[in-house]
Structures are given as structure tokens and as C-alpha cells.
Amino acid sequence: MKEMPHANISPREVLRGFKQDRLGFIQKLINQYGSVFSLSLKPHKAIIMMNPDMINHILSSHKDNYIKGTHVQGSSFHFLKAALGDSIFITDDKALWAKHRRIVMPHLQRSKYNEYAKAIISNGNEMITRWQNTQETRINISEAIPELTLRNLLNSIFNEKNFDFDTLLEFTYLMKANDRHKSFKTLITIFDKLVSDFILRRMNQLTSKDDLVNSFTEAYQNEQEQSIVFNLIRNELKGLLIAGHETIAGSIIWSCYLLAQDPEAQLKIKTEFDAISAQHRPTYDDIAKLTFTSTVFKESLRLYPPIYVISRVAVADDHCDGFIIPKDAIVMIPIFQLQRAEEYWDQPEKFKPERFSNVPFPEETYPAYMPFGVGQRACIGREYAAMEACLTLGMIFSTFQFSLPHDYQLALNAENSLWPKSPLQLIIQKKW
């Protein structure tokens, strides 16, 4: 067996580094100790892993030996679990995960996407109209896009138009706050009631809708312990509501940030989208024609992956590339750093959408590209995300030309998913 390099720093220093500047601290350690090394996080060991072959071992070929590990993960993970419950995004219950995945998957089939695209286009056009009518010279993208993606999710997969939208939106904003203040705990209670009332309303409706909510209620209608079932359904819907829109919103925001610095790329998106919208209202079937827009989406996910780190916990000792992974070790896969590593990317810090031209499956061409994860628990909504992002970017940049304020200093918020720390406000340069 090979001896794994070990970072000679105390657990207290590790925790302080993660708290103060998570991404910068990880990069500093990688620069010093290499692509695979261990850290002390008493009582457990943490392993930072940047090798794509080893990562595939953990997430794919030997996935059964690794779990999400709610019993040993850090405070952010426990916070997320408290907010969202035991949903498929978090749970280690394999039977529950498999059952809920089977329930969700029919609603993420391509046969549904043209219907979903109608809601995305309709909501996007409403947002664009508001922007066209504003007297403001700047648009707060960090505020507008999450509101849009949340409406899109409710109106498409959830098939719902009567949700208490403002309360739900407030909850999502506080989830990204650094300060875990008391009002957040109160808001979790309100969020629970909001989703509970929504489920009860659907259960009491006489007509059945072909949507995610009814699929869950029908799957559990013969169960005896209805109180337990109700909590299971509520947790799943909470997870889908928050995680299902926040990561997409993040990817669109980062795309806008990058495009605002590249007028030529904005014009390419406009030309591409106008060619479709001049003939008919864009649909899911048109996504294949938005080839440049798709490369922008993929490149923004490379540079700013909303899920910037993936963690797993070993349930038993394992051997990986000659190293021992001990039981209960926390394996941390720094996606942000991996997707910017010089050994895997040409000009890794540069925004180059063309690197994904004629690359339909980037994970096959670029083994270090993992914005949706790898293996069985990779993101099941990736195609929905790509559709929503491409249609939204097309609508925005076919109508406006934006620029980045000269005084905007980018800082990263890596508290939960990866977002700009200060709101991204773009300057309207032109209305087409």
C-alpha cells in the first residue's frame, strides 16, 4: 500500500480554514500537498481527492461502500438536512432513495419537456417584459433569476399556480445567508406548514393531476402509517422545491456574469435564439439548435459549479489506487478546483465556451468535468436544467445587451451552493 500524504495542521485549523474561506483553503492545501491527501477532523479522517479515476471508484464502481454520511458530515450538511428533511438529495436510506427516484423519474422524461418549456417561456417573457418597462439602468440578476426558476419549477414539474410564493422565496434567500439567525428556525416551521398545506390541498382535490405531487401521494396511498408517509412526502417535496431550483438559478446567474464580460458571446446567443423565435415559440425540441448557448451553459458549470464539492463517507475500509480509505473517512471531492486544474484543462481560468463545441457528452471527453456528479446518484434533473438555462439565456440575451459594473468585485459564497457573495447587478447597455 502507498502512504497517503497528510496535511500537518490541527483539526481546529482545518475547521477555521473551512469557515473563513472554504474554496481558498482547499486550494491552498492542494497546492501544498497534491491531488490526494488526508486531514485530521477528529474523530474522523478527511481525504481530499482530485484524481478522476479515484473519484469514479468512490462515486461509481465502488459506490456501495460510500454513503452521504449524515452522522459525520459538517455543520452545513446538518443545517441543510434540518431545512430539507430526508429527501433523495440527502438520504442514506437506499430503499427510500430508489423508491423516490422511481417516482420522480417519469416527470423528468423528454415526453414532458415540451409542456414544461411552455411554462419556462411564459414566465421568462413576463420577466423580460418587466425589464423592458423598467426605468432602472441595472438589473439585479441575483434576485430575478431565483424567482424565475422557482416559478418555473412550481408551474412545470409541480403543476401548481397557487403556492404561497413570497414565503417560499424568502425561505430560499435565508438559506443562502451566512448568519444562521433565529428567524430561520421560525421560517423552517413556516416552510413545513406551507408544504404540508399544499399536500393536503392536493389530496383533497377531486381531480387528479399528472404531476409529481400526485405521483407521491398515489405511491403511498395504501400505506398504514399515514403520518410517517406524510412526513416522507413533505421532506421530498421540500428538497425538490429548494434544491430543484437553486442550482439551476446559480448556473444561470454565473452564465450571465460571464456573458456580461463578453459582448461577442452575447451576440452569438441572440443570433441563435432569434433564428428560432422568428419562426415559432421556442420549445424543448429547439434546444438542439441552441448549440452555442449550450456550450456557454457547460462552460459556466465548469468555472462555477453550483455544487462545488461532493462528499462521501466510507462504511468500511477500502483500497483505492494503492491507498487505504479507512472506515468513516470523509472523502471530499473539490469539484470547483478539479474543473480548474491545469493538468486537465487548457487555459483553465479562461471562459472558453468553444471547448465544448461538438461535445455532446462532456464527461466522456473531459474526465475532470463533474458538475452534475458521477454515478448512480448523479443529478437526475440535468436535462431539465439544461433546457431551462438555454431557453432563459436565449430570452435574456436576444432582448438585452448587458455589461458588468466597473466597480463590481466578485467574491464567492460557498456556504451551501456556489453563489456570488454580493448581488450581481448588470448594466443594461442596449435593448434590442
SEGUDREN-318312 format. One record per residue (C-alpha): x, y, z. Coordinates in steps of 0.001 Angstrom, whole numbers, plus 524288, in hexadecimal, padded with zeros to 5 digits. Each point is the difference from the previous one (the first is absolute). Layout:
REM residues N
XYZ...
REM end
This chain:
REM residues 432
8000080000800008043180DEE7FD35800F5809CA80AF77F67C80B327FE298059B80DAA802287FA9B8063480C567FDD080E84802388071F8036E80C787F5E080950805937F7427FEBB80BCC7F1607FCFD7FF3B7FD7080D8C80597807CF806507F4FF7F8AD7F7C97F6027F2C98042F805418045A80E2E80090804D07FF5B7F1F87F3457FA257FB207F81E80A3C8072E807D880BDD7FBAF802787FCD47F1A67FC097F2517FC2D8042F800617F1C480C828078780266803D57F70780B2D7FDE97F3C27F7D3807FD805B77F4D180B098039E80944800737F2038050C7FFCC7FA567F23780B54808D87FC21807B57FB1980BA47FC6D7F18B800DA7FBC27FBFA7F2567F40E7F9777FA397FDA17F5E880AC9802A48023180E777F9D57FE8980D5C7FC158095E80AD17FCF17FDFC80E577F1E6803048039A7FEB17F99180D3C7FAB57F608801F38000D7FD6F7F153809C4801147F5007FD1C808257F3EE805E67FD0A7F2B6800CA80A357F5337FF9B7F94E7F2C5802CB806447F2C1802C97F3EF7F7AB7F4DB7FCF77F657802B57F1537FFFE7FFA77FF8380ECF7F3C5808648002D7F9297F6727F6E68040C7F520809437F93D8071480B3E7F3D5804B07F8DC7FDE07F5367F6158072C7F3027FFE08007C7FE9B80EF47F45E808A38033A7FA107F60B8095780B348023F8096F7FD1380E8B8011F7F480807B18054F7FC4480E47801AD802F67FE1580E607F6F5808D5807B0805F07FAE080CA480D82805AA7FD857FE3480B2B7F6558023880E21803F17F70A80AAD804ED7FBB1804A57F27A7FB627F24A7FCC37F8627FED980CBD7FA2680D627FD857FBB57FBDB7F2687FA097F38C8055C7F882807B880A3E7FA99808CF7F55F7FCD07F5EC7F5947FDDD7F3538074C803E37F2697FB947FE0E801B57F151806B27F8EF7F4BA80A3980ACE7FFDF8048E7FC6680DAD7FB077F2C580483808887F41E802757F4247F7098000B802537F8C07F3317F2657FA127FF4B7F9A580D3E8025380905806847F6247FCF97F5AD7F5A57F14B800E0802287FFAE80EC97FF76808CC8004A7F4217F65F7F6FB7F9037F5138096C803888075480C037FB37805D07FA9C7F3667F3697FF787F7D77FECA80EB1801FF80D9C802257FA8B7FDB17F8C37F34780198806FE7F3077F1A67FDC87FCE37FCD6809F180AA9809B680A697FC1D7F8958070E7F5467F51D80273809D5809DC804BB80A0F8063F808C77F5C57F308807307FE728005D8040780E5780E5B803CD7FF157FDAF8086F7F3EC7F3BA80632805C0806618038480CF180C548047B7F9187F85C809017F7107F9298061780BBD80D3B802C280639805638059C7F34E7F41E808E77FE978022C8056480DBB80E2E802B37FC9F7FC2E806B87F34C7F69D808EA80736809228039980B158065A80D4C8010180B607FA098075680D0F7FEC57F927803EE7F3E7807B77F9A27F2BF801F1802227F84A80C7F802807F2B07F9FC802437F9AA80D467F21580368803B67F8CF7FE537F326805417F2C27FBBD7FCF67F82380C707F2398057E7FFB37FEBF7FBAE7F1D98054B7F23C801F17F7537FDF380BE07F3FC804067F83A804447F72C7F4EF801457F456809137F2C48025D806557F92E8020A7F2F1806537F46A7F91A803C67F3FF807EF7F72F803AD80B7B7F4F1804A37F7197FC3980A1C80A347FC3480E5A7FF037FA54802AD80D9580BD17FE3E808D18038F80A6280A3180AF78046F7F7388052380B6D80805802127F7E080C51806AF7F5557F843808E2809DE7F962803928062380D1C803C77F295804FD809247FDB57F487806AB80D2980246802797FCFE80E50805817F2B27FC6580B3A8071F7F969802428092D80B8380C8C7FE34807857F9AA8035B80D007F7C37F4CB8052C7F74A8091E807C77F41F7FC17807DC7F663804A67F5C1804B77F52D7F71D7FB747F5A5809A97F2E0806B4800527FFBD8002C7F13A802C17F1547FF767F38C7FE07807E97F894808D87F6A9805DD7F8DB7F4517FBCE7F2DD805A97F21D805048018F80026805F17F271803927F30F7F9A87F6E27F85F809067F469808887FC468039E7FE7E7F1C1800127F11D801097F3197FFBB807817F9A9808DF7F5F8804407F6FD7F51D7FB6F7F3E88075C7F28E80606801BB7FE60803E27F1D17F6447F7C27F89880755800B67F32C80CFF7F9357FE4780B5B807177F9A380ADD7F9157F8E980AD38061E807F580A4D7FD3980A1B7F7778029580BDE7F5857F6587FC2980A2B7F5EF7FC46805198004980DF77F2A37FF7E806547FB9D7F4CB7F73880C847F859802A97FD2D8004C80E917F1277FF6E800327FF7F7F1F880522809D8801EA80AF87FAE07FE6180DD68084880A10807407FAD180C0C7F921806A8809978093A80D397FA257FC837FC557FFE47F1A47FBDC80E388009E80D39803E78058F807007F8347F5707F871806D87F540801B380D508064D80EB27FE3680162801517FBE57F1D97F83880B767FAE1807BA8095E8089C80CAE7FACC7FA7A7FB39800C97F2087FA9C80DB5801C980CAA8058E8055080AC17F7E47F9D57F84E7FED67F3518004680E7E7FD4480BCE805758073F80A8E7F8E37F8607F9AE803877F2FC7FECC80E278045280E4F7FFF0803C5804497FAC57F2CD7F81B80A727F8D08054A80AD2808BF80DFC7FB987FD8B7FD507FF3C7F1637FB0280E068005780C03804548079A809207FA077F5EA7F829804AD7F4477FF5E80DF68052E80EB78007E7FDCA7FF127FA8C7F2297F788808177F694803807F7267F4937FABE7F410807177F38D807708034F7FDF8803037F19E801F37F1B17FC557F55A7FBF7809827F6F380A807FA9F8023E7FBB27F1F57FDA97F1CE803737F3908027E807B27FA6F809DE7F64A801217F5FF7F50A7F6947F745807817F6C480A11805EC7FE19806867F2BA7F9617F3767FB717F8A37FB7080C197FF758003280EBB80C157F86C804897FDCC7F257805598081F7F5458060D802107FA587F25E8074980C7E7FC6C80A667FE3B80A7C8082D7F7F67F683800F580C2D7F75C8051F8087980B2280D907FA597FE71807EC80BD68043B7F6EF802EB80B66801EC7F2048046880ECD801967FFEA7FEAD80C4B808477F7D07F884809E1809E77F4EF8009E80B77809448015D7F96F807D380AC97FDA77F3358074380E6C7FCF97FE8B804A580CFE805517F586801C280A5C7F99F7F3028036F7F49C802AE8095B8032E7F321806D080E44803468022F8038A7F456808967FADF7F2188010F801F77F84680C7D7FEA47F1AC8034C802B97F7FB80C33806217F26A7FF7A7F7B67F59E806BE80B677F65B8001380E8E800187FD34802D8800F57F17980BBD7FFDE7F6E6800AD80A3E7F55580B96801C67F6C9809177F9EB80A007FB198085080B527F8077FB7A80BB17F32C80736802237FC8D7FCDA80E347F2457FDEB805077F8FD80CD08036D809B5808137F81E7F98C80BC37F99E803F88007C7F1AC7FF0380DE57FAD98000D802147F14A8029A80E757FD137F8B5801A07F3268034580E857FF3180EAA7FD738006F7FF477F3AC7F7B17F95A807507F4EB80A9E80A6D8003880BCE7F7018016380AC6802A87F612802FA7F18F7FE317F2617FDDB7FA527FC9980CCF7F941805F0809307F5FB7FF9F80DFB8054B7F78A7FB8480B647FD1880D95805647FB47805347F2E87F1D0800567FB90800A97F7E07F37F7F2A37FA957FC1E805EB7FAB37F36B807017F55C807B97F2B17F94B8007C7FCB8801B27F1877FBEA7F3077FA048011F7F9A780D677F2717FA6F802E6804B67F84880BCD80AA58083A80666802727F63D80AFA804F87F64D7F5D88091C809E67F99B804438066080CB08013F7F65680B5B801CF80B73809687F2B0805D77FC767F6487FC7780AB37F65F80B27802917F4A57F66F80108807777F5D0807AF803667F2457FB907F9B57F2B8800F57F2E27FB81804FA7FD9880C1E8082D8037E809D27F5847F5F380ABE7FE107F3997FA667FA067FB4B80D637FB8380B948039F7F78C7F845800247F34C7F54D808548061080A9380934805028064C8011D7F2927F2E5802B77F9917FC4A80A7E809CF80D5C806797FFAA8010D8004A7F1277F236805347FDF6801BD80A3D80A9E80D33804AB7FB057FA69800967F24B7F4878086D804548089F80928807EE80ADA8025A7F6297F734800B17F41D7F99380BB68069880AFB806C28076C80E74802807FF7A805F98009980D9580CF680411805BA806477FE2280D468012F80C0C808CF80E19804BA800787FFB98002D80ED07FAE07F21780190809907F798807A37FCA67F1987FF68800747F87780CBE7FAD27F234801797F5D97FB31809A08027F7F179801FF7F70A7FE6180BB87F6C57F64A7F98080076800987F13380946809407F8E97FAB680DCC7FE398057680DC17FED1801928057A80DBF7FAD080D627FC447F443801757F6E1803447FFC17F1977FA4A80C2A7F9B38021F801417F1687FF8980CA47F8437F66F800927F4A98084C804597F47F7F5D27FE227F5867F2017FB8E7FE167FED57F9367F2EE
REM end
